[in-house]
Amino acid sequence: MRGSKIVSPTYHNVESYLADLEKRRTLEHAPMAAVFCLGDNGLLTKKVEGFPWLTRVRCELPTRPLDSQGREQPIRATYIGYCNGEDEEQWKIFVTGMHGIGIRSLKWLKLGRTSARQLAHLEESDLILIAGGDMVNTAKCFDLLVDGKHAVGERVKWRYWSGAVLVGVGSGAQLLGQKYFRPPDV
């Protein structure tokens, strides 16, 4: 544009410059992945104008590498349902929702019986869903995810920073926020 000037910020001290520089560095290293926090699992199977609502989530998924025939490798999704007591019905809703948007490579990461295959699938997942339950189970889930034997929380963070989309459902969404409320009786 003609006549427009680029205005640089004016700093009156070194501290404000360094603070602004730190903010810029943080933004430059921010992940490109999305986080979806859902109130309940109803959106996993909801249709809007004839299309699954989860299409919105699929649009945020990273592109997959191509195989030897030039086809995109399958999208992988992992379901972590410890927070809801590993409820079979919630898993079925997740599977129905994922199949509705064409995701077929699914694994249920059971924290009590975690296998090497489940962990490998998690580390390659493009979408990770943490199901919610009551507050006590969510607090226990948080402890297990962060400090557990397989460090699932660290693996989820690593996938997020690598571009995987995170979906939290119910109180599982609290685990994805910057602040987390822990009930005092847990």
C-alpha positions as CSV (number, residue, x, y, z in Angstrom):
1,M,0.0,0.0,0.0
2,R,1.2,3.5,-0.8
3,G,1.5,5.9,2.0
4,S,1.3,3.4,4.8
5,K,4.0,3.3,7.3
6,I,5.3,0.4,9.3
7,V,5.2,1.4,12.9
8,S,7.7,-0.3,15.2
9,P,7.0,-0.5,18.9
10,T,8.9,2.0,21.1
11,Y,10.6,0.6,24.2
12,H,11.4,2.7,27.2
13,N,13.5,0.1,28.9
14,V,15.3,-3.1,28.3
15,E,12.8,-5.2,30.4
16,S,9.9,-4.3,28.2
17,Y,11.9,-5.2,25.1
18,L,12.9,-8.5,26.6
19,A,9.4,-9.3,27.7
20,D,8.1,-8.5,24.2
21,L,10.9,-10.6,22.6
22,E,9.9,-13.6,24.9
23,K,6.3,-13.3,23.8
24,R,7.3,-13.4,20.2
25,R,9.5,-16.4,20.7
26,T,6.6,-18.2,22.4
27,L,4.3,-17.5,19.5
28,E,6.9,-18.7,17.0
29,H,7.1,-22.0,18.7
30,A,3.4,-22.5,19.4
31,P,2.0,-25.8,18.0
32,M,-0.1,-25.8,14.9
33,A,-2.5,-28.4,16.3
34,A,-6.0,-27.7,17.5
35,V,-7.6,-28.6,20.8
36,F,-11.3,-29.3,21.0
37,C,-13.0,-29.3,24.4
38,L,-16.5,-30.9,24.2
39,G,-19.1,-30.8,26.9
40,D,-20.3,-34.3,26.2
41,N,-19.8,-37.0,23.6
42,G,-23.0,-36.1,21.7
43,L,-21.0,-34.1,19.1
44,L,-19.1,-37.2,18.2
45,T,-22.1,-38.5,16.3
46,K,-24.0,-35.2,15.6
47,K,-24.8,-34.2,12.1
48,V,-25.1,-30.6,11.0
49,E,-26.8,-30.0,7.6
50,G,-26.3,-33.7,6.8
51,F,-22.6,-33.8,7.5
52,P,-20.9,-35.1,10.7
53,W,-19.9,-32.4,13.0
54,L,-16.5,-34.2,13.4
55,T,-15.7,-33.1,9.8
56,R,-14.7,-29.8,11.5
57,V,-12.2,-31.8,13.6
58,R,-10.9,-33.8,10.6
59,C,-10.1,-30.5,8.7
60,E,-7.6,-29.7,11.5
61,L,-5.7,-33.0,11.2
62,P,-2.2,-33.0,9.8
63,T,-1.6,-34.4,6.4
64,R,-0.2,-37.9,6.4
65,P,2.8,-39.1,4.4
66,L,2.3,-40.9,1.1
67,D,2.9,-44.6,0.7
68,S,4.7,-46.3,-2.2
69,Q,1.6,-46.1,-4.4
70,G,1.1,-42.4,-3.7
71,R,-1.8,-42.8,-1.4
72,E,-2.0,-41.0,1.9
73,Q,-1.3,-43.3,4.9
74,P,-4.3,-43.9,7.1
75,I,-5.2,-41.5,9.8
76,R,-4.8,-42.9,13.2
77,A,-6.9,-42.1,16.3
78,T,-6.4,-43.1,19.9
79,Y,-9.1,-43.2,22.6
80,I,-8.1,-42.8,26.2
81,G,-11.1,-43.7,28.4
82,Y,-9.7,-44.2,31.8
83,C,-11.4,-41.1,33.1
84,N,-14.8,-42.6,32.4
85,G,-14.0,-46.0,33.9
86,E,-13.2,-47.4,30.4
87,D,-16.9,-47.4,29.5
88,E,-17.6,-49.7,26.5
89,E,-20.6,-47.6,25.4
90,Q,-18.4,-44.4,25.2
91,W,-15.8,-46.4,23.1
92,K,-18.6,-47.4,20.7
93,I,-19.7,-43.8,20.3
94,F,-16.1,-42.8,19.5
95,V,-15.8,-45.6,16.9
96,T,-19.1,-44.6,15.3
97,G,-18.0,-40.9,15.1
98,M,-14.6,-41.8,13.7
99,H,-16.0,-44.1,11.1
100,G,-18.4,-41.3,10.1
101,I,-15.4,-39.2,9.0
102,G,-13.4,-42.0,7.4
103,I,-11.0,-42.8,10.2
104,R,-10.6,-46.5,10.6
105,S,-7.3,-47.1,12.3
106,L,-8.4,-46.8,15.9
107,K,-7.0,-48.0,19.2
108,W,-8.4,-47.9,22.8
109,L,-5.5,-47.1,25.1
110,K,-6.5,-48.9,28.4
111,L,-4.2,-47.5,31.1
112,G,-4.6,-50.6,33.3
113,R,-3.5,-52.9,30.5
114,T,-1.4,-50.9,28.2
115,S,0.5,-52.8,25.5
116,A,3.5,-51.8,23.4
117,R,1.2,-51.9,20.3
118,Q,-1.2,-49.4,21.9
119,L,1.7,-47.1,22.9
120,A,3.1,-47.3,19.4
121,H,-0.3,-46.4,17.9
122,L,-0.5,-43.5,20.3
123,E,2.9,-42.2,19.2
124,E,1.6,-42.2,15.6
125,S,-1.9,-40.9,16.2
126,D,-3.2,-37.8,14.4
127,L,-6.1,-37.5,16.8
128,I,-6.2,-38.3,20.5
129,L,-9.5,-38.3,22.5
130,I,-9.5,-38.2,26.3
131,A,-12.9,-39.2,27.5
132,G,-14.4,-37.7,30.6
133,G,-16.1,-39.1,33.6
134,D,-16.6,-37.9,37.2
135,M,-14.1,-35.5,38.9
136,V,-12.5,-38.2,41.1
137,N,-11.7,-40.4,38.1
138,T,-10.5,-37.4,36.1
139,A,-8.1,-36.5,38.9
140,K,-6.8,-40.1,39.1
141,C,-6.5,-40.1,35.3
142,F,-4.4,-36.9,35.5
143,D,-2.0,-38.6,37.9
144,L,-1.8,-41.7,35.8
145,L,-1.3,-39.8,32.6
146,V,1.5,-37.7,34.0
147,D,3.3,-40.0,36.4
148,G,2.2,-43.4,35.2
149,K,4.4,-46.3,34.3
150,H,4.2,-45.5,30.6
151,A,4.2,-41.7,30.8
152,V,1.1,-41.5,28.6
153,G,0.7,-37.8,29.5
154,E,4.2,-37.0,28.1
155,R,3.5,-39.0,25.0
156,V,0.2,-37.1,24.5
157,K,2.1,-33.8,24.9
158,W,4.7,-34.9,22.4
159,R,2.1,-35.9,19.8
160,Y,0.4,-32.5,20.3
161,W,3.6,-30.6,19.8
162,S,4.1,-32.8,16.7
163,G,0.8,-31.7,15.2
164,A,-1.8,-34.2,16.6
165,V,-5.3,-32.8,17.3
166,L,-6.5,-33.3,20.9
167,V,-10.2,-33.8,21.8
168,G,-11.3,-33.7,25.4
169,V,-14.8,-34.8,26.3
170,G,-16.6,-33.7,29.5
171,S,-14.2,-33.6,32.4
172,G,-11.5,-35.1,30.1
173,A,-11.4,-31.6,28.5
174,Q,-10.1,-30.2,31.8
175,L,-7.0,-32.2,31.4
176,L,-6.3,-30.3,28.1
177,G,-6.7,-26.8,29.6
178,Q,-4.0,-24.6,31.1
179,K,-5.6,-24.7,34.5
180,Y,-6.9,-27.7,36.2
181,F,-9.1,-27.9,39.3
182,R,-8.4,-30.8,41.6
183,P,-11.0,-31.7,44.2
184,P,-9.5,-31.4,47.7
185,D,-10.7,-34.9,48.7
186,V,-8.7,-36.7,46.0
